[in-house]
Amino acid sequence: MKKLKIILPIVALAILFVISFVLQSKYNALIMDQVNAETAESVITKQILLFGSSFVFLNILIFSIVACFVVIFLILVSVLVNRNKMERRARIKEELTEVYQKLILDYIDDKVLMDEKEFKKICNSRFKRNILINQIIDVGLMMPNTLLEHLTELYFRLGLNKETKRKLYSRKWHNKIKAMKELSSLQIPDYNDEILKSINAKNSTLRMEAQIAMVRLSDEENPFGFLEHLDHDFSVWEQITLHELIEQAEIPVPDFSKWLISDNHTVGMFCLRMMREYKQFENIEALNNMLYHPDDKVVRFAIEVVGDLKIDGLTKNLKDIYKHEPYLNALEIVKTMGKIGDPKTIKFIQHVVDSEEDTQLQIEGVKAINSMGEEGKTALHKMVDSDYKDYKIIIKHVLDNRIN
């Protein structure tokens, strides 16, 4: 059936080519019949006499059609041959995968010796070498560290590290990624310096794989050391991926405060997220420094983290910076004080509600006071009864359980 699919298009093109050739031949024969035997006029001269200048267009059109058929024919043959080759390689790969997997498992069980011919034959072909490497990695993912060392030994003794090195130093990004996955899966840190060069690559996929490899291959004491060299924006997607890696691979969580003051603001944001995620309260001073960061977005996020961690020791600092911050940061400060819930900040928030004309700030201020238990509710009732300013609408809005 597959051969039929290949033959039919070729036959159809051949028929079209023959038809066009026959029509061209008949066209020229018609002209030849009208040529006077006594004259020495050529076919082209006669065409000019019969059709005028339009004969040029007709001939160009016919020859163009024939040329198109030829080109299409060649392309079709090339595509079909390539498709056939890919299907054959896929079939061979599927067969060899099972064979190599069994061979590797037998090697682990000490049933196969290194001087046997099977491994040597495999390593003579790049195609087969790559299949073998893939199987070593797949088997390694299911093995404990003791057996993984056994697989790594096999990997080096067969010289497969040379194939990985070739891919790592390749100019093609997909080859680099494949090499990084191989090295990180087998826990081989020998090429960390080369992998480090890719953490700022323009290709986002290559950049992420380099970051993952550096985390997996670095020392347990400093798995995120690459952050010191990261100049490219550290995207939220990359940050999420590395957080998932920490959880799945059970990587020791470092003290993220050491990279907070980074020239790369996105690195600082990542560290803030990780400090919040892993409740790293021990570095309040480093977190306090982020409240004075030159980038407003970083400051706003640092304020949010202070609230999420409920660090009441920084409320005084938040009061001090309030009047110097832009609107969104000021709004976040009020929300954060509500999260912390320290009754000592009630007077400050009341002052914000009194002095600010922005409705949203007033609403968030009243919400913050309301979150401070009985003292907060008492303060709100006093504000309702006060003649200084009409808070009734806002306070009733906040206290209405049907709305909040």
Phi, psi and omega per residue, in radians:
M1 nan -0.717 3.139
K2 -1.148 -0.700 3.118
K3 -1.104 -0.632 3.126
L4 -1.121 -0.682 3.110
K5 -1.108 -0.550 -3.137
I6 -1.392 -0.715 -3.043
I7 -1.257 -0.723 -3.048
L8 -1.001 -0.858 3.107
P9 -1.073 -0.645 3.141
I10 -1.152 -0.751 3.125
V11 -1.105 -0.728 -3.139
A12 -1.079 -0.756 3.109
L13 -1.152 -0.666 3.120
A14 -1.105 -0.712 3.123
I15 -1.116 -0.769 3.115
L16 -1.079 -0.686 3.122
F17 -1.114 -0.764 -3.141
V18 -1.118 -0.727 -3.130
I19 -1.090 -0.776 3.139
S20 -1.124 -0.643 3.123
F21 -1.170 -0.728 3.128
V22 -1.110 -0.769 3.136
L23 -1.071 -0.712 3.106
Q24 -1.107 -0.701 -3.139
S25 -1.138 -0.755 3.117
K26 -1.111 -0.663 3.134
Y27 -1.076 -0.787 3.132
N28 -1.217 -0.607 3.125
A29 -1.133 -0.683 3.107
L30 -1.047 -0.712 3.116
I31 -1.161 -0.718 -3.098
M32 -1.130 -0.631 3.133
D33 -1.094 -0.498 -3.090
Q34 -1.597 -0.055 3.121
V35 -1.318 2.273 3.119
N36 -1.185 2.138 -3.104
A37 -1.032 -0.440 -3.086
E38 -1.476 -0.233 -3.129
T39 -1.690 2.850 -3.136
A40 -1.850 0.434 -3.102
E41 -1.223 2.421 3.085
S42 -1.465 3.000 3.105
V43 -1.059 -0.741 -3.100
I44 -1.142 -0.695 3.134
T45 -1.123 -0.715 3.138
K46 -1.149 -0.664 3.097
Q47 -1.056 -0.671 3.122
I48 -1.134 -0.710 -3.125
L49 -1.171 -0.651 -3.076
L50 -1.429 -0.739 -3.001
F51 -1.976 -0.128 -3.097
G52 1.267 -2.617 -3.068
S53 -1.258 -0.232 -3.111
S54 -1.177 -0.286 -3.120
F55 -1.103 -0.553 -3.141
V56 -1.086 -0.796 3.138
F57 -1.092 -0.737 -3.123
L58 -1.091 -0.769 -3.123
N59 -1.197 -0.726 3.108
I60 -1.073 -0.710 3.140
L61 -1.099 -0.809 -3.127
I62 -1.117 -0.818 -3.124
F63 -1.160 -0.570 3.091
S64 -1.140 -0.733 3.117
I65 -1.088 -0.777 3.126
V66 -1.071 -0.754 3.141
A67 -1.100 -0.698 3.111
C68 -1.093 -0.753 3.100
F69 -1.035 -0.722 -3.131
V70 -1.125 -0.808 -3.128
V71 -1.105 -0.806 3.133
I72 -1.054 -0.709 3.132
F73 -1.053 -0.814 -3.124
L74 -1.128 -0.737 3.119
I75 -1.102 -0.770 -3.126
L76 -1.081 -0.780 3.123
V77 -1.067 -0.756 -3.137
S78 -1.090 -0.782 -3.141
V79 -1.106 -0.790 -3.109
L80 -1.153 -0.684 3.105
V81 -1.137 -0.765 3.140
N82 -1.126 -0.696 3.117
R83 -1.117 -0.746 3.115
N84 -1.066 -0.700 -3.135
K85 -1.148 -0.754 -3.138
M86 -1.134 -0.709 3.116
E87 -1.118 -0.694 3.139
R88 -1.150 -0.740 3.126
R89 -1.138 -0.671 3.124
A90 -1.125 -0.691 3.132
R91 -1.151 -0.759 3.126
I92 -1.123 -0.727 -3.132
K93 -1.069 -0.727 3.134
E94 -1.101 -0.715 3.137
E95 -1.183 -0.778 -3.089
L96 -1.226 -0.507 3.135
T97 -1.016 -0.810 3.133
E98 -1.142 -0.733 -3.124
V99 -1.101 -0.817 -3.084
Y100 -1.202 -0.629 3.127
Q101 -1.102 -0.749 3.102
K102 -1.130 -0.696 -3.141
L103 -1.094 -0.727 3.139
I104 -1.174 -0.765 3.126
L105 -1.111 -0.649 3.078
D106 -1.142 -0.643 3.123
Y107 -1.133 -0.727 3.120
I108 -1.090 -0.625 3.125
D109 -1.469 0.172 3.114
D110 1.107 0.538 3.083
K111 -1.640 -0.279 -3.098
V112 -2.096 2.272 3.094
L113 -1.622 2.650 -3.060
M114 -1.184 -0.308 -3.112
D115 -1.575 0.086 3.125
E116 -1.295 2.749 -2.968
K117 -1.297 -0.400 -3.042
E118 -0.996 -0.877 -3.087
F119 -1.149 -0.659 -3.114
K120 -1.148 -0.692 3.110
K121 -1.131 -0.707 -3.130
I122 -1.052 -0.779 -3.032
C123 -1.282 -0.123 3.110
N124 -1.407 -0.226 -3.123
S125 -2.093 2.257 3.128
R126 -1.095 -0.699 3.132
F127 -1.029 -0.817 -3.126
K128 -1.258 -0.609 3.112
R129 -1.034 -0.766 -3.118
N130 -1.157 -0.626 3.079
I131 -1.130 -0.732 3.125
L132 -1.109 -0.750 3.111
I133 -1.061 -0.764 3.138
N134 -1.055 -0.685 -3.130
Q135 -1.256 -0.635 3.067
I136 -1.056 -0.733 3.137
I137 -1.174 -0.793 -3.129
D138 -1.072 -0.745 3.108
V139 -1.168 -0.685 -3.124
G140 -1.088 -0.544 3.139
L141 -1.138 -0.397 -3.108
M142 -1.749 0.011 -3.027
M143 -1.813 2.587 2.999
P144 -1.211 2.940 -3.056
N145 -1.037 -0.574 -3.125
T146 -1.137 -0.747 3.121
L147 -1.337 -0.472 3.093
L148 -1.107 -0.645 3.076
E149 -1.097 -0.636 3.102
H150 -1.109 -0.737 3.114
L151 -1.173 -0.693 3.119
T152 -1.095 -0.651 3.089
E153 -1.099 -0.766 3.083
L154 -1.052 -0.752 3.141
Y155 -0.995 -0.782 -3.134
F156 -1.307 -0.696 -3.097
R157 -1.150 -0.508 3.083
L158 -1.467 -0.098 -3.141
G159 1.296 0.367 -3.113
L160 -1.240 -0.324 3.095
N161 -1.108 -0.450 3.097
K162 -1.173 -0.663 3.102
E163 -1.162 -0.721 3.105
T164 -1.130 -0.733 3.128
K165 -1.087 -0.703 3.128
R166 -1.055 -0.736 -3.139
K167 -1.227 -0.648 -3.124
L168 -1.124 -0.635 -3.127
Y169 -1.601 0.095 3.113
S170 -1.213 2.720 3.072
R171 -1.421 -0.237 -3.104
K172 -1.507 2.191 -3.022
W173 -1.125 -0.587 -3.116
H174 -1.208 -0.526 3.060
N175 -1.193 -0.709 3.108
K176 -1.059 -0.767 -3.138
I177 -1.078 -0.754 3.136
K178 -1.065 -0.751 3.137
A179 -1.109 -0.728 -3.140
M180 -1.107 -0.689 3.115
K181 -1.138 -0.683 3.124
E182 -1.125 -0.791 -3.111
L183 -1.160 -0.753 -3.112
S184 -1.238 -0.594 3.135
S185 -1.173 -0.615 -3.121
L186 -1.677 0.079 3.103
Q187 0.980 0.937 3.139
I188 -1.968 1.808 -3.068
P189 -1.565 0.196 -3.019
D190 -1.079 -0.439 -3.034
Y191 -2.004 0.470 -3.108
N192 -1.031 -0.632 -3.133
D193 -1.105 -0.637 3.129
E194 -1.299 -0.686 3.115
I195 -1.107 -0.655 -3.118
L196 -1.023 -0.497 -3.135
K197 -1.167 -0.336 -3.066
S198 -1.664 -0.040 -3.094
I199 -1.224 -0.274 3.084
N200 -1.982 0.406 -3.126
A201 -1.132 2.664 3.114
K202 -1.193 -0.593 3.140
N203 -1.295 2.084 -3.035
S204 -1.146 -0.616 3.139
T205 -1.174 -0.774 3.106
L206 -1.092 -0.723 -3.128
R207 -1.066 -0.780 -3.119
M208 -1.160 -0.737 -3.138
E209 -1.131 -0.626 3.101
A210 -1.139 -0.702 3.121
Q211 -1.132 -0.759 3.120
I212 -1.083 -0.783 -3.134
A213 -1.090 -0.714 -3.132
M214 -1.133 -0.674 3.114
V215 -1.142 -0.754 -3.093
R216 -1.270 -0.520 -3.017
L217 -1.757 -0.153 -3.124
S218 -1.416 2.925 3.112
D219 -1.071 2.613 3.131
E220 -1.047 -0.498 -3.114
E221 -1.295 -0.395 -3.066
N222 -2.531 1.079 -3.083
P223 -1.219 -0.354 -3.122
F224 -1.897 0.491 3.139
G225 -1.074 -0.399 -3.138
F226 -1.117 -0.338 -3.136
L227 -1.049 -0.467 3.134
E228 -1.192 -0.362 -3.076
H229 -1.899 0.020 -3.057
L230 -1.428 1.953 3.124
D231 -1.768 -0.488 -3.120
H232 -1.293 2.685 3.094
D233 -0.991 2.295 3.140
F234 -1.606 1.674 -3.006
S235 -1.163 2.755 3.132
V236 -1.074 -0.654 3.131
W237 -1.094 -0.742 3.100
E238 -1.115 -0.699 3.135
Q239 -1.115 -0.755 3.120
I240 -1.102 -0.728 -3.131
T241 -1.064 -0.759 -3.130
L242 -1.226 -0.587 3.079
H243 -1.138 -0.739 3.090
E244 -1.092 -0.641 3.116
L245 -1.102 -0.716 3.105
I246 -1.007 -0.767 -3.087
E247 -1.242 -0.806 -3.045
Q248 -1.249 -0.748 -3.090
A249 -1.579 0.022 -3.139
E250 0.907 0.835 3.131
I251 -1.348 2.347 3.125
P252 -0.996 2.315 -3.105
V253 -1.407 2.091 -3.138
P254 -1.430 3.056 3.036
D255 -1.415 1.802 -3.032
F256 -1.276 -0.205 -3.103
S257 -1.145 -0.381 -3.093
K258 -1.159 -0.346 -3.140
W259 -1.920 0.176 -3.121
L260 -1.070 -0.853 -3.122
I261 -1.494 1.323 3.137
S262 -1.969 2.576 3.081
D263 -1.127 -0.409 3.090
N264 -1.567 1.872 -3.060
H265 -1.072 -0.553 -3.131
T266 -1.193 -0.488 3.060
V267 -1.173 -0.756 3.088
G268 -1.039 -0.701 3.123
M269 -1.128 -0.700 3.115
F270 -1.094 -0.782 -3.140
C271 -1.096 -0.669 3.077
L272 -1.085 -0.744 3.123
R273 -1.079 -0.751 -3.110
M274 -1.220 -0.640 3.081
M275 -1.095 -0.675 3.099
R276 -1.209 -0.758 -3.097
E277 -1.085 -0.719 -3.054
Y278 -1.829 0.309 3.017
K279 0.880 0.894 -3.122
Q280 -1.502 1.404 -3.107
F281 -1.317 -0.300 -2.970
E282 -1.227 -0.148 -3.083
N283 -2.072 0.916 -3.121
I284 -1.105 -0.639 -3.123
E285 -1.103 -0.720 3.112
A286 -1.139 -0.669 3.111
L287 -1.184 -0.655 3.099
N288 -1.080 -0.669 3.119
N289 -1.078 -0.520 -3.130
M290 -1.223 -0.308 3.098
L291 -1.244 -0.202 -3.139
Y292 -2.027 0.380 -3.140
H293 -1.172 2.536 -3.120
P294 -1.186 -0.322 -3.118
D295 -1.682 2.150 -3.077
D296 -1.072 -0.647 -3.128
K297 -1.140 -0.695 3.117
V298 -1.146 -0.742 3.111
V299 -1.057 -0.788 -3.126
R300 -1.060 -0.730 3.141
F301 -1.217 -0.637 3.092
A302 -1.089 -0.713 3.097
I303 -1.074 -0.740 3.124
E304 -1.073 -0.735 -3.140
V305 -1.142 -0.689 3.082
V306 -0.993 -0.729 3.125
G307 -1.212 -0.739 -3.128
D308 -1.134 -0.596 3.102
L309 -1.499 -0.111 3.119
K310 0.952 0.877 -3.131
I311 -1.540 1.658 -3.073
D312 -1.253 -0.281 -3.132
G313 -1.216 -0.177 -3.115
L314 -1.878 0.122 -3.125
T315 -1.120 -0.634 3.115
K316 -1.082 -0.743 3.124
N317 -1.132 -0.645 3.108
L318 -1.125 -0.676 3.089
K319 -1.096 -0.714 -3.087
D320 -1.136 -0.648 -3.061
I321 -1.575 -0.159 -3.032
Y322 -0.926 -0.895 -3.024
K323 -1.235 -0.247 -3.122
H324 -1.722 -0.086 -3.044
E325 -1.629 2.653 3.049
P326 -1.163 2.966 -3.001
Y327 -0.923 -0.893 -3.068
L328 -1.093 -0.660 3.115
N329 -1.203 -0.695 3.107
A330 -1.088 -0.715 3.107
L331 -1.084 -0.705 3.138
E332 -1.177 -0.595 3.104
I333 -1.094 -0.764 3.121
V334 -1.107 -0.765 3.115
K335 -1.073 -0.721 -3.115
T336 -1.118 -0.710 3.112
M337 -1.115 -0.565 3.063
G338 -1.187 -0.657 3.115
K339 -1.157 -0.730 -3.124
I340 -1.164 -0.707 3.047
G341 1.243 0.556 3.136
D342 -1.511 2.019 -3.117
P343 -1.025 -0.348 3.135
K344 -1.146 -0.288 -3.116
T345 -1.644 0.030 -3.076
I346 -1.050 -0.791 -3.105
K347 -1.096 -0.694 3.127
F348 -1.086 -0.785 -3.113
I349 -1.191 -0.641 3.065
Q350 -1.050 -0.684 3.107
H351 -1.106 -0.675 3.110
V352 -1.095 -0.808 -3.130
V353 -1.099 -0.654 -3.129
D354 -1.231 -0.731 -2.977
S355 -1.565 -0.403 -3.089
E356 -1.552 2.465 3.099
E357 -1.681 -0.251 -3.109
D358 -1.245 2.210 -3.078
T359 -1.115 -0.703 -3.110
Q360 -1.120 -0.695 3.084
L361 -1.099 -0.727 3.138
Q362 -1.122 -0.742 3.136
I363 -1.099 -0.816 -3.138
E364 -1.136 -0.584 3.094
G365 -1.130 -0.783 3.120
V366 -1.137 -0.685 3.087
K367 -1.063 -0.726 -3.126
A368 -1.105 -0.774 3.125
I369 -1.106 -0.712 -3.117
N370 -1.113 -0.468 -3.106
S371 -1.420 0.019 -3.049
M372 -1.753 0.584 3.029
G373 1.228 -2.648 -3.057
E374 -1.121 -0.641 3.135
E375 -1.119 -0.651 3.122
G376 -1.183 -0.760 3.141
K377 -1.140 -0.659 3.095
T378 -1.098 -0.726 3.127
A379 -1.113 -0.664 3.138
L380 -1.158 -0.700 3.127
H381 -1.130 -0.645 3.085
K382 -1.145 -0.647 3.132
M383 -1.177 -0.619 3.113
V384 -1.140 -0.684 -3.097
D385 -1.401 -0.187 -3.081
S386 -1.291 2.521 3.093
D387 -1.631 -0.084 -3.070
Y388 -1.118 -0.727 -3.089
K389 -2.664 2.561 -3.099
D390 -1.471 1.786 3.134
Y391 -1.770 -0.042 -2.933
K392 -0.997 -0.798 -3.070
I393 -1.094 -0.820 -3.109
I394 -1.143 -0.800 -3.087
I395 -1.156 -0.734 3.093
K396 -1.099 -0.639 3.091
H397 -1.080 -0.787 -3.112
V398 -1.214 -0.694 -3.069
L399 -1.421 -0.205 -3.109
D400 -1.255 1.947 -3.079
N401 -1.169 -0.345 3.119
R402 -1.268 -0.410 -3.122
I403 -1.673 -0.754 -3.069
N404 -1.769 nan nan
